Amino acid sequence: MKTIIKIQILSVLVLLSSCAPKTIEGEQGKIKRDALMVVSKYPGRIIEIYANEGDKVNKGDTLFLLDMPEVEAKMNQAQGAVNAAEGQYKMALKGATNEQLEQIMAKLDAVTEQYKFAEKSYNRINNMFKDSMVSVQKHDEVYMKYQGAKAQYVGVKAKYEEVKNGVRDEKIQMALGTLERAKGALEEANVAYSERFLVAPQAMTIETIALHPGELVLPGYGVANGYELSKAYFRFTVTEHNIAKYKVGDKVAIESPFTNESYKAKIVSVKQLTRYANITSAFPEYELGESIYEVKAVPAAGTNVNNMITNITVLLK
């Protein structure tokens, strides 16, 4: 009976030893990546979502489609302004039409006849006034009409010369400036309208999607976030009694105990951590009051980082 009990106890100990966690040696750290966020520049309502959490997407892939009715209205307004400005500019270049020229010539003929008649009337009255045959009041009335006819003739003749000789260069430049301003407003509206497609800024993984179809997106709001695939680095927390082993520029070997992969890397920075919350080693061992440092290393050139698992434990040898 005692032999059976001993055998059972031994079996339990063997089973427990087989289930014990794997012993990990070396400075422990994590594979890290830069976080990316997909943000909208303009307000809109989500119509379609083309990605799911956990997907890997390429740079420029469309992730969301927004509805922007206000931007569409601005586009229509800007297009109307461009059409009107183009018409004004073409009119300034071509000058007056034949019909407009005929109208101003007819008006000039009419005021010329009126001016000649008023001039003759004034000369006749003026001679009679010199002989004291008309009153001062009558002379002044005829003189006033003569001056009015002369002023009207001068004004219409100046207008005729302007139409005949074409539009001034200043007016053409004004019309051109108005057209360029309208085109700029239309281009701005087109750029805003193109932002209805929210695309991946880099090759990345989609970790979380914050909104769903039908929800409103505000400017600057992060619709989705994830990690950049094309870049990765190794981050270790090292106590001060071990920090002397690591210098910036050192080439080191790094192993992943759970994926059985090894990497060559180069240390690019060593800095002190000021808060306990920044420690990311799985099992930090340090004395109370001991300073903790961050050692950052980047993979050697040519290393394929796309398949590295973010936040997995690695060992610095």
NORQUI-V458687 format. One record per pair of residues at least 24 apart in sequence whose ideal C-beta (glycine too) atoms are under 6 Angstrom apart, sorted by the first residue. I is the first residue (numbers start at 0). J is the second residue. If there is no record, write none. Layout:
[[I J] [I J]]
//
This chain:
[[23 256] [25 314] [25 315] [25 316] [26 235] [26 237] [26 315] [27 280] [27 281] [27 312] [28 233] [28 234] [28 235] [28 313] [29 234] [29 279] [29 310] [30 231] [30 307] [30 309] [30 311] [30 313] [31 232] [31 234] [32 226] [32 227] [32 231] [32 309] [33 227] [33 230] [35 200] [35 203] [35 225] [35 227] [36 221] [36 224] [37 62] [37 197] [37 222] [37 223] [38 219] [38 221] [39 216] [40 194] [41 191] [41 194] [41 218] [42 217] [42 218] [43 67] [43 216] [44 215] [45 210] [45 212] [45 214] [50 205] [52 205] [52 208] [54 205] [55 204] [56 199] [57 202] [58 199] [58 201] [58 202] [59 198] [60 199] [61 196] [61 198] [62 197] [62 199] [63 197] [63 222] [65 195] [67 195] [70 191] [70 192] [73 188] [74 188] [74 192] [77 184] [77 185] [77 188] [78 185] [80 181] [81 181] [81 182] [81 185] [84 177] [84 178] [84 181] [85 178] [87 174] [88 174] [88 175] [88 178] [91 166] [91 170] [91 171] [91 174] [94 165] [94 166] [95 162] [100 162] [103 159] [103 162] [106 155] [107 155] [107 159] [110 151] [110 152] [110 155] [113 148] [114 148] [114 149] [114 152] [117 144] [117 145] [117 148] [121 145] [201 227] [202 228] [202 229] [203 227] [203 228] [226 309] [228 305] [231 304] [231 307] [232 295] [232 297] [233 264] [233 296] [233 313] [234 295] [235 294] [235 315] [236 278] [236 280] [236 291] [237 292] [237 294] [238 285] [238 289] [239 289] [239 290] [242 292] [245 294] [252 316] [253 313] [253 315] [254 314] [255 313] [262 298] [263 299] [264 296] [264 298] [265 297] [266 296] [267 295] [267 297] [268 295] [269 294] [281 312]]
//
